[in-house]
């Protein structure tokens, strides 16, 4: 095929770069040794507006800080915590040459939009969907033991910790993860870590139907490495466990951690043990924008693969204004593959948590995007866009059973039972509902929701979902 044939998307390979942190006044004197230290990165995380001002100096205007302060006070479900590395990927090409020079670039930047949300980003008509929930996927309801979610027949999620090196504004586990905000008093684990992790191991030893464990949190990078290694070694001693996946956004936000010699040596030990027992160990990470795949992310990824990991896969979130175009999705996928040997795996639709409406897309939009990215990537590296349906689980966006586009309600079925099911025949025939953002609906649908939203006395559900 001639290169002159115009395509809807034009592939261009770009090598990984690394923005110079010294362009920001607060880091003018940072040395390469300091910047590459995971301890320095953690010690210099931005946790409040004062620290962000210290980093950016006069490059961000007062309007932006006022916008950010109001969001933290009135809307944010996650407290402010961002690593220097992550901040350094925001507006990487913007000029930083005078008072307020970064303001417009920060407002437009995709990484800023989901890591550092401001009040003017949010919807004012329906900032939350009427059916938004703190634990929108009901993971806590499906705990087999504290922190161990058993939703799928052969897979479990093990939450080792409730903190991360950085907090994403759209976090689906906002009910548990991070510090409380004025909007959300966080829940917490009650058992001590040793007892909680031991209870997980005990459950898995007596549940041979489970073959796949996602070791997550929070982020495993916030768990002391000896504890991670001990837990994974215990999993490796259970004959039924065949796949182990470590989950860490720190590869994207704190790659210095995964390049640490002690951590790499530990990964190597686990990989060697797993290989000897026929078990696969992979790492799942979370990048949402092409500019996040920097030179240091690329280096950390390749060091982890050299240490023996079976694979590194990316689970992105489909977010409006961040990556909601075919070009943005494909740019990210090619950057993952070309720069860092990371496999594009999933794009999750943003979950129905409070104050997330401005990020969420409709199922119809997600279906259009899935269509648009097909055929450009290798089949094995073409990510599926999935909807994580409450009470059901991950479903490819074309797997819905029915779709009321006027009211923005899609209907989904499942082919397995969860711990919340009764065990009767209806479990596998019942339809479950998922809701599009109200502002994406036609005027008739928007007016219906305004009149019938939960909390209005006249509201009577017209649809047969489990809620």
N, C-alpha and C positions, 0 to 999 in steps of 0.2 A: 504494500500500500504506500502510495506516495506521501512523503512528509508534507507535501504542499496541500494535502486535503485538509480542509478546516474541520476540526472536531469541536464538540461542545466543551471539552476540557483538553488542555494542552499540557502534557507531561514534560516537566523539566527537572533534571536532577540538580539539587543544590547541596553542597557539602555543609556539614555541621559547622556552625560558628559559635562564638561565645561573646556576648556583649561585655564591654569593659565596665566593671562596676565602678571604676574611678570617675566615670562621667557624672556620678551623683556625689554631691558635696560631702555627705556623711561618710563616704568611703574613699575619699581622695587619697588617703595615706595607707590604705590596706595593702598588705603584701600578698604575693601569690601564695606563700606558705600559710598565712592566716586564712585566706579565702578558701583554700583547699582543705582546711581542717574541719571535720564535722563538729568538733567541740566549739570552734569559733562561730560556725554557722548557727548552731543552737543558741549560743550565748548572745548572739546579736539578732535574734528574731525580733520582728516588729510586733508588739503586743498592744499598742495603743496609738492614739493620734500624735502624742508628743514624740514618740520614737520615730514615727513616719516623717514628721517634720524635721527631725534631726538628720534623717537619711537624705531627704530630698531638698533640704534647705528652703530657698525661696522659689524653687522650680515649680511647685504646685501652688495655685492661688488659694486664697481664703474661701472662695466659693466651693471648691472641691472639698476642703476640710469640713466646712459646715454641712455639706451634703452627706459626707461620710459619718459625721458625728450624729446627725439625725437618724441615719439608718441604723447605726449601732444602738441608739436609744429607743427607736420605735419599731424596727422591723427585723433586725438581724437575728437569725436562729443559731448562728455560730459566733463565738467570740473571735476577736481579731488575733490571729497568729500566722505569720508569714515568714518564711526563711529568707535570708538575704538572696540566696540563689533564685528563689521564685520571684522576688521583687525585681531582680535584675533581668528577668525575661519580659517584664512589662515595658511596652513602648520602646523596644530595643533600638529602633532607628530614629527616634524622635530627637530633634536638636535640644540640647540642654545648655542654653547660652544666656539665660537671663530670667528675671522674675516672671513666674507664671508660664514659662515656655513649655512645660510638660503637660499643662492642664488639659488642653484639647486632646492630645495624644492619649492621656490616661483615660479620659472619658470614652474614647473610641476603642481602646485596647481590649482584645478578647480575653486575655488572661486576667486583667484587672476586673473585667465584668463579672467573673465568677469567683475570684479569690478576694476581691475587695469591693463588694457591692455598695452602692450609694443609694440614697432614698429616691433620687430621680430615676433610677433604673426600674423601680417597682411599678406595678400597675396601681392605679388609684380606684378603678371601678371594682375589680375583684382581685385584690392583692393576694388572696388565698382562694382556692376553689371551695365552695360550700362543703364538699366532702373531704377536704384535706385533713390529714391526721398526722400526729407527731411520729408515730411508728406506723407509717403508711403501709408497710409490707407485713405487719403483724409478726415480726421476727420474734419478739419477746414472747408472744403467745405460743410460739412453737419451740420454745426452749425445752430440750430434753433434760438438760441440767443448766445451771446458770451460765449464760453466754454461749451455749451450744444449740444452734438452731437446726432442727431436723425437719426440713420442709420437703425435700425431694426423697424418693425411696432409697437411692443409693448414695446420696451426698449430704454432707453436713457443713455448716459454717461454725468455726470455732473462733469466738471473739476473745483474744488473749488480753486485750487492754482497751481502755475507753478513751485513749488520747492518740494524737497524731503529731508529727513534726510541724504540720501546718493544717489549717482548717479551711475547707472549701465551703463557700456560701450555700451551696445547694445540697449539702451532705444529707443523704437519705437516712443516716442514723443519728440525726440531730437530736433525737429523744435521749440518747445515751452518751454520745461522744462529745467531748470538750467541756468547757466551763459554761455555767449558766449565763444567760443573757437577760436583759430586762423583760424579754418576751417569753423565755423558756427556762423554767427551773429543771435542770437535767436530772434524770434518774441515775442510779449508780449501781454497781455491783455491791453485793453484801458480803460475799465470801472473800477470804484472803486469797491472793493469786495462787499460792501453792495448792490450797484446797480446791479452788475452782478448776484448775487445770487437771488435778488428779481425778476429780469427778467426771470430767470429760473423757479421760482415758478409760476410766472404769466403765462408762457407758458404751464406749466403742468396742471394748473387749467383749462385751456381752451382746453386741448388735452386729453380727457378721454380715448383714445385708448392706452395710455401709462400706463402700470401697474407695470413696473420694472425700478428702478433707481439705477445705479451704481454711488456712490459718491466717486470721485477719484480726480486726479490731474495730475501731482504731486502726493502727498501723503497726505491723510487727517491728518496724524500725524503732518504735518507742518501748520495746520490751528488751531488757538486758539480753545480749546475745546468748550467754550461757543458758538462760531460761528457754529461749526459742529452741536452741539446739537440743536441750534435754527433752522438751515436749515433742519435737519432731522425731528424735530417736525412739521415744516411747511409741509413737505412731508406727514407726518402722518395724517394731517388734510385734505388731498385730497383723496376723497373716492376711486378714480380709482387706486391709488397706493397700490399694494399688496405685493411687494417685494422691499426691500432696501438692497443694498450691499455696505458696506464701504470697500474701497480698500486701503491697507497699507502694503508696504514692511517693514515698521518699526517693525512689529511683528518679522521679521527675523533679521533686522539690528539694531534695537533699542527697544528690548523687554521691556527695563526698562520703556519706555513711557507707554506702555499698562498695566504695573503693577502699575502705579501711582494711588493712592487711589482716587483722584478727577476724573480721567478719568474713572476708573472702576465704580465709583458711577454714573457718567453720562451715561455710557453704560447701567447700571442697570435701570436707569430711562427711557431711550429710549426703552429698551426691554420690560419693564412693560407696557408702553403706547401702544407699538406695539401689544403685546399679547392681550390687552383689545380690540383692534380694528381688530384683525384677520390678522395682517400684520407680515411678516417674516423679521427679520433683521439678516444678516450674515456679516462676514468679509472675504474678499479675500486677500490673501497674496502671496508672491513670493519668494520661495526658489528653487534654482537650483541644490543643491548638498547636499548629506546626512549629511555632517559634519556641515551644518548650523543649524541642528535641535538639539540645545544645551539644557542643563538643564533649562536655563533661558527662552528660547523660549517655552519649554514645560510648564513651570510654568505659563508664561503669557497667553498662549493659554487656559489652564484649568481655570485660573481666569476669563477670558473673557466668557467662556462657563458657568461657575458658575454664572456670572453676568446676564445671560439670553440670550446671542446670540443664534440664531437658529442653526448656524453652522459656522465653519471656513474652508475655502477651499483654496487649493493652486493652483495657475496658474503659472506653470513654463514655461521656454522657452527652447526649444530644441536647444542646442548649441554644435557645434563640439568642441572637446577637453575638454568639461565641463561635459556633461552627455549623450553623443551620443552612448551609449552601453546599451544593455538590463540590464546588472547588475547595471549600474549607475542609470538608471531610476527606477528599482525595489528597489534598496537600499534606494533611496530617498522616494519612496512611502511608504515603510514599516516603515521607520523612522518617517514620518509624522503621520502615523496611530498609531504606537505603542508608540511613545514617547510623542506625543503632541495632539492626537485626532483631527488632521487636515486632512480633506478629500482631497486626490489627485483628481484634477478636470480636468485641461487641461495641455497639453504640447503644447504650441504654437511653430510653426516653426518660426525661427528668421525672422523678416520682412526685406524687401528690402530697407533698409536705406543705406546711404553712408558709406563706409569703414567697412561693415559688412560681406563681403564674406567669410572671414576665419571662421566665426561662423556658416554660413548657411549650411544646408544639402539639398539634393535633395528631391523631393517628393517621389521618389522610396525608398530612405534610410529611410524616415519617415514611409512609409508603412511597410517596413521590421521590423522596431522597434515596430510599433503597433502590428504586428503579434507576435513578440517575447515576449511581456509582457502579452499577453492574457493568462488567466488560472491560474495565480499565485495569483492574488489579488481577494478579493471579487468583484462580479460584480458591486455592487454599489460604489466601490472604485477603479475601473479600469479607469484610465484617458484616455480620447481621445486625440490623437495627431491631431492637427488641423492646417490648413493653413488659414491664414487671407488674403483672396484674395482681392486685390484692387477693389473697386467699388462693391464688393459682400458681404464680411463678412466672418465669421468663417465657414469653411467647414472641416468636417472629411476628412483625407487624402485619403480615398478610395472613396470619392464622386465625383471625377473628371469625366468629360464627355469624354475626350480624352487626349492622352499623346504622344507627340513627344519626344521620349527619346534621339534622336540624337541631336536635338537642345535644349533640356531641357525646352520645353514649354508645360505646362499643361493647359487644357481648362476647364472652370468651368461655370456653370449656376446658376441662383438664382430663388427663388420662391416668391419673394416679391420685391417691388419697394422702392428705396431710394429717397431722395429729389433731387438727381441728374438725375433721370430718367424723360423721357418725358411724361410717362403715356400712351404709345401706346403698341400695342401687342408685338412689338419687345423686349420690356424690359425684358420679361420672356423667350425669346428664344435666345437672344444674348449670345454669348460665350465670356468669359473674360479670359485673359491670366495671368499666373504666371510663373516666370522664375527660373529655377534651377541655382545654381552657375556654372559658365562656366567651372571651373576646374574639375567638376564632370562628364563632358560629354565625350563621346568617341572622339578620335582625330579629326574625321570629323566634329563634332559639335564645338569643340574648334576652329578649323581653320575657320569655317564659321563665328563665332562671331568676330574673329580677323579681318576678312575682311569686315564684314557688321555691325559692331557696330554703333549705332547712332553717328553722328558727322563726319563720313566718307562720303564724297560727293556721292559715288556710292550707299549708303545704300537706299534700298527701302523695307519697311515692307512687309513680305511675308505672314503675318498671320493677322487674322481679329479681333484683340482685340480692345477694347476701351482703349485709352491711355489718 
